[in-house]
Amino acid sequence: MNKILLILAVMFWLLKILELPCASQDKDAIFQTSTINALSRGVYDGDVSYKDLKKYGDFGLGTFNGLDGEMVALDGKFYQIKADGKAYPVVDSMKTPFAVVTFFEPDRTILANKTINYEKLQNYLDSLIPSNNIFYSIRVEGLFKYIKLRSVPNQKKPYTPLADVLKNEKVFEFNEIKGTAVGFRMPGYIQGVNVPGYHLHFITEDKKLGGHLLDCYIEDVRIEIDLSSYLYMALPSNTEFLEADLSKDDKINSKRSGD
């Protein structure tokens, strides 16, 4: 009897799972490779190619095998921001150890004729969202009166933890530059899986420069927000990930994460 009940229970949950929308078909779904804690522990190699990643989104951020720079996906185009701060087109065969993408379809658009810094921008965005407990894709365009960005150089094995890599991060500062910040706002309970709060990458209007957004002053702001209740995750199958100790909470925040 117990075996029969177990079989019925498994069948029930399989049916429930099959009812869920597929990440590659549901335009409101957010798709993620690996976890931010794995990245912080030095799991810098993944098994998802950018060719496959594009099936799940045309907008997002992430990094590359070996932690080789910052990734920006915007309007279906994927860019690699290397340690020189320059943007390069992504080749389909390249792979990622951590990335977050979605098919961006904004639910709300706001024009803000004001000059605000990064902290105030986040506070303003908080005032626009209906709940702290779901997921948001964020697109911010405007004239960046000042912007501070960073990227990291390609790492070689044996990999060191992310905190050590960030000691040698490359920081770039620009003035009077137009561009777009893309990224996500994740709820606090996502700690360890992703970065709680706001996490944005930036690319210039001419698609030549970019990086992980650290600080900014922006004016003539256009904000687009895409709401989502679905987060799908694909975990690496390599030995480094399977053997990593991910039980500890590294308390990563959006200004110090390495992707």
MARMAR-466367 format. One record per residue (C-alpha): x, y, z. Coordinates in nm, 4 decimals. Layout:
MARMAR-466367
[pt [X,Y,Z]]
...
//
This chain:
MARMAR-466367
[pt [0.0000,0.0000,0.0000]]
[pt [0.2816,0.2432,0.0879]]
[pt [0.4448,0.1805,-0.2512]]
[pt [0.1174,0.2554,-0.4282]]
[pt [0.0739,0.5808,-0.2347]]
[pt [0.4316,0.6788,-0.3170]]
[pt [0.3773,0.6124,-0.6871]]
[pt [0.0562,0.8145,-0.6841]]
[pt [0.2302,1.1018,-0.5054]]
[pt [0.5123,1.1067,-0.7600]]
[pt [0.2631,1.0989,-1.0475]]
[pt [0.0701,1.3894,-0.8911]]
[pt [0.3778,1.6097,-0.8612]]
[pt [0.4917,1.5219,-1.2119]]
[pt [0.1543,1.6335,-1.3430]]
[pt [0.1810,1.9582,-1.1464]]
[pt [0.5274,2.0208,-1.2878]]
[pt [0.4077,1.9567,-1.6406]]
[pt [0.1393,2.2220,-1.5910]]
[pt [0.4064,2.4877,-1.5354]]
[pt [0.5023,2.6996,-1.8370]]
[pt [0.8316,2.6149,-2.0049]]
[pt [1.1071,2.8706,-1.9478]]
[pt [1.1832,2.8915,-2.3185]]
[pt [0.8160,2.9539,-2.4036]]
[pt [0.6886,3.1714,-2.1182]]
[pt [0.7854,3.5277,-2.2038]]
[pt [0.7424,3.6353,-1.8418]]
[pt [0.9857,3.3757,-1.7070]]
[pt [1.3365,3.4567,-1.5854]]
[pt [1.5991,3.1928,-1.6566]]
[pt [1.9177,3.1538,-1.4533]]
[pt [2.2286,2.9380,-1.4815]]
[pt [2.3934,2.8222,-1.1568]]
[pt [2.3819,3.0234,-0.8307]]
[pt [2.5562,3.3371,-0.7101]]
[pt [2.6985,3.1475,-0.4120]]
[pt [2.8643,2.9014,-0.6486]]
[pt [3.0212,3.1923,-0.8340]]
[pt [3.1441,3.3444,-0.5083]]
[pt [3.3138,3.0139,-0.4215]]
[pt [3.5116,3.0118,-0.7452]]
[pt [3.2927,2.7918,-0.9662]]
[pt [3.3834,2.9874,-1.2795]]
[pt [3.3155,2.7203,-1.5429]]
[pt [2.9678,2.6343,-1.6659]]
[pt [2.8156,2.4050,-1.9255]]
[pt [2.5572,2.6362,-2.0846]]
[pt [2.6605,2.7888,-2.4169]]
[pt [2.5433,3.1317,-2.5222]]
[pt [2.3745,2.9673,-2.8193]]
[pt [2.1546,2.7761,-2.5746]]
[pt [2.1175,3.0702,-2.3365]]
[pt [1.9619,3.2808,-2.6126]]
[pt [1.6712,3.0349,-2.6245]]
[pt [1.5648,3.1656,-2.2832]]
[pt [1.5987,3.5395,-2.3225]]
[pt [1.7074,3.8457,-2.5166]]
[pt [1.7845,4.0628,-2.2143]]
[pt [1.9974,4.0149,-1.9053]]
[pt [2.3378,3.9919,-1.7463]]
[pt [2.6005,3.7420,-1.6400]]
[pt [2.9607,3.6455,-1.6969]]
[pt [3.1781,3.4014,-1.8909]]
[pt [3.3856,3.0920,-1.8211]]
[pt [3.6916,3.1910,-1.6259]]
[pt [3.5016,3.4973,-1.5002]]
[pt [3.6173,3.6691,-1.8184]]
[pt [3.4322,4.0009,-1.7878]]
[pt [3.0715,4.1134,-1.7569]]
[pt [2.7872,4.0138,-1.9898]]
[pt [2.5153,4.2512,-2.1086]]
[pt [2.2197,4.1318,-2.3181]]
[pt [2.0040,4.4030,-2.4725]]
[pt [1.7517,4.3851,-2.7584]]
[pt [1.8660,4.0339,-2.8454]]
[pt [2.2338,4.1279,-2.8739]]
[pt [2.4869,3.9836,-2.6278]]
[pt [2.8049,4.1692,-2.5337]]
[pt [3.1158,4.0814,-2.3353]]
[pt [3.2665,4.3681,-2.1352]]
[pt [3.6264,4.2675,-2.0805]]
[pt [3.8734,4.4013,-1.8236]]
[pt [3.9589,4.6893,-2.0584]]
[pt [3.6013,4.8185,-2.0277]]
[pt [3.5321,4.7623,-2.3965]]
[pt [3.2316,4.5740,-2.5336]]
[pt [3.2774,4.2799,-2.7704]]
[pt [3.0118,4.0686,-2.9468]]
[pt [2.9523,3.7307,-2.7819]]
[pt [3.0217,3.4187,-2.9865]]
[pt [2.7582,3.1441,-2.9592]]
[pt [3.0164,2.8818,-2.8594]]
[pt [3.1212,3.0756,-2.5487]]
[pt [2.9896,2.9400,-2.2175]]
[pt [2.8709,3.0930,-1.8936]]
[pt [2.9012,2.9860,-1.5272]]
[pt [2.6326,3.2352,-1.4226]]
[pt [2.3756,3.4315,-1.6214]]
[pt [2.0219,3.5624,-1.5814]]
[pt [1.8064,3.6326,-1.8876]]
[pt [1.4464,3.6918,-1.9904]]
[pt [1.2442,3.7975,-2.2928]]
[pt [1.1956,4.1593,-2.1966]]
[pt [0.8402,4.2870,-2.2404]]
[pt [0.7848,4.5863,-2.0102]]
[pt [0.4686,4.6070,-1.8033]]
[pt [0.5341,4.9656,-1.7062]]
[pt [0.7255,5.2595,-1.8574]]
[pt [0.8130,5.5761,-1.6649]]
[pt [0.9773,5.8978,-1.7835]]
[pt [1.1497,6.0912,-1.5044]]
[pt [1.2728,6.4409,-1.5868]]
[pt [1.5133,6.4596,-1.2951]]
[pt [1.8759,6.3973,-1.2044]]
[pt [1.9273,6.1193,-0.9510]]
[pt [2.2141,5.9120,-0.8192]]
[pt [2.2211,5.5326,-0.8007]]
[pt [2.0910,5.5126,-0.4447]]
[pt [1.7985,5.7428,-0.5182]]
[pt [1.7318,5.5564,-0.8416]]
[pt [1.6898,5.2330,-0.6456]]
[pt [1.4621,5.4052,-0.3940]]
[pt [1.2563,5.5480,-0.6784]]
[pt [1.2271,5.2066,-0.8418]]
[pt [1.1130,5.0637,-0.5078]]
[pt [0.8283,5.3156,-0.5078]]
[pt [0.7131,5.1908,-0.8492]]
[pt [0.6879,4.8171,-0.7848]]
[pt [0.3741,4.6534,-0.6418]]
[pt [0.5497,4.3926,-0.4237]]
[pt [0.8915,4.3072,-0.2783]]
[pt [0.8275,3.9368,-0.3214]]
[pt [0.8320,3.8820,-0.6987]]
[pt [1.0946,3.9311,-0.9684]]
[pt [1.1548,4.2367,-1.1842]]
[pt [1.3567,4.2932,-1.5003]]
[pt [1.4754,4.6536,-1.5138]]
[pt [1.5850,4.8684,-1.8069]]
[pt [1.7082,5.2236,-1.7417]]
[pt [1.8072,5.4580,-2.0247]]
[pt [1.9298,5.8139,-2.0052]]
[pt [2.2168,6.0587,-2.0025]]
[pt [2.4617,5.9445,-1.7409]]
[pt [2.6228,6.2623,-1.6120]]
[pt [2.8604,6.0372,-1.4218]]
[pt [2.8953,5.6614,-1.4102]]
[pt [3.1269,5.4221,-1.2302]]
[pt [3.1641,5.0715,-1.3702]]
[pt [3.3824,4.7693,-1.3239]]
[pt [3.4905,4.4469,-1.4846]]
[pt [3.7283,4.1690,-1.3861]]
[pt [4.0137,3.9993,-1.5746]]
[pt [3.9999,3.6409,-1.6969]]
[pt [4.0941,3.3924,-1.4236]]
[pt [4.3161,3.0870,-1.4520]]
[pt [4.2883,2.7596,-1.2622]]
[pt [4.3128,2.6897,-0.9762]]
[pt [4.0430,2.9534,-0.9293]]
[pt [4.0387,3.1732,-0.6206]]
[pt [3.7187,3.2908,-0.4444]]
[pt [3.5338,3.5892,-0.5850]]
[pt [3.6277,3.8136,-0.2910]]
[pt [3.9946,3.7730,-0.3832]]
[pt [3.9303,3.8363,-0.7530]]
[pt [3.7476,4.1615,-0.6752]]
[pt [4.0588,4.2980,-0.5069]]
[pt [4.1987,4.3339,-0.8597]]
[pt [3.8820,4.4543,-1.0322]]
[pt [3.9190,4.7163,-1.3038]]
[pt [3.7142,5.0318,-1.2397]]
[pt [3.6089,5.2799,-1.5087]]
[pt [3.4549,5.6252,-1.4672]]
[pt [3.2882,5.8296,-1.7400]]
[pt [3.1065,6.1612,-1.7665]]
[pt [2.8307,6.2800,-2.0010]]
[pt [2.7648,5.9458,-2.1661]]
[pt [2.4379,5.8015,-2.2957]]
[pt [2.3540,5.4397,-2.2428]]
[pt [2.1360,5.1709,-2.0898]]
[pt [2.1508,4.9832,-1.7608]]
[pt [1.9950,4.6366,-1.7690]]
[pt [1.9357,4.3954,-1.4866]]
[pt [1.7057,4.2668,-1.2184]]
[pt [1.5540,4.3310,-0.8791]]
[pt [1.5398,4.0135,-0.6736]]
[pt [1.3550,3.9607,-0.3416]]
[pt [1.5486,3.9249,-0.0178]]
[pt [1.4671,3.5559,0.0209]]
[pt [1.6720,3.4780,-0.2924]]
[pt [2.0009,3.5299,-0.1023]]
[pt [2.2542,3.2680,-0.2060]]
[pt [2.0690,3.1808,-0.5261]]
[pt [2.0894,3.5291,-0.6767]]
[pt [2.1708,3.8836,-0.5637]]
[pt [1.8961,4.0367,-0.3464]]
[pt [1.7982,4.3872,-0.4492]]
[pt [1.9140,4.5611,-0.7649]]
[pt [2.1848,4.4220,-0.9894]]
[pt [2.2557,4.6155,-1.3090]]
[pt [2.5069,4.6065,-1.5918]]
[pt [2.5576,4.8971,-1.8319]]
[pt [2.6414,4.9487,-2.1967]]
[pt [2.6851,5.2746,-2.3846]]
[pt [2.4511,5.3851,-2.6602]]
[pt [2.7154,5.3085,-2.9241]]
[pt [2.7740,4.9617,-2.7703]]
[pt [3.1467,5.0249,-2.7259]]
[pt [3.1883,5.0470,-2.3466]]
[pt [3.0237,4.9016,-2.0393]]
[pt [3.0516,4.7080,-1.7162]]
[pt [2.8927,4.6246,-1.3830]]
[pt [2.7193,4.9354,-1.2481]]
[pt [2.8666,5.0617,-0.9194]]
[pt [2.7446,5.4206,-0.9072]]
[pt [2.5939,5.6912,-1.1288]]
[pt [2.4180,6.0237,-1.1707]]
[pt [2.1582,6.0068,-1.4443]]
[pt [1.9137,6.2541,-1.5994]]
[pt [1.6304,6.2374,-1.8550]]
[pt [1.5575,5.8891,-1.7268]]
[pt [1.3423,5.6350,-1.9099]]
[pt [1.2581,5.3348,-1.6924]]
[pt [1.0961,5.0118,-1.8082]]
[pt [0.9895,4.7372,-1.5673]]
[pt [0.8914,4.3800,-1.6520]]
[pt [0.7189,4.1811,-1.3732]]
[pt [0.7632,3.8055,-1.3366]]
[pt [0.6495,3.5302,-1.1018]]
[pt [0.8669,3.2556,-1.2530]]
[pt [1.2376,3.1891,-1.1970]]
[pt [1.3849,2.8838,-1.3687]]
[pt [1.7329,2.7597,-1.2844]]
[pt [1.9745,2.5216,-1.4572]]
[pt [2.2579,2.3921,-1.2384]]
[pt [2.6003,2.2977,-1.3764]]
[pt [2.6868,1.9282,-1.3895]]
[pt [3.0645,1.9733,-1.3608]]
[pt [3.2692,1.8393,-1.0706]]
[pt [3.3537,2.1863,-0.9377]]
[pt [2.9894,2.2694,-0.8811]]
[pt [2.8859,1.9283,-0.7528]]
[pt [3.1646,1.9257,-0.4930]]
[pt [3.1435,2.2930,-0.3871]]
[pt [3.0285,2.3713,-0.0325]]
[pt [2.7342,2.6033,-0.0953]]
[pt [2.5803,2.5695,0.2489]]
[pt [2.7237,2.8984,0.3755]]
[pt [2.5567,3.2314,0.3016]]
[pt [2.8051,3.4770,0.1539]]
[pt [2.5731,3.7786,0.1858]]
[pt [2.6573,3.9083,-0.1596]]
[pt [2.5116,4.2483,-0.2471]]
[pt [2.4532,4.4072,-0.5839]]
[pt [2.7568,4.6357,-0.5722]]
[pt [3.0060,4.3589,-0.5011]]
[pt [2.8802,4.0606,-0.6974]]
[pt [3.1102,3.9318,-0.9652]]
[pt [2.8831,3.8652,-1.2599]]
//
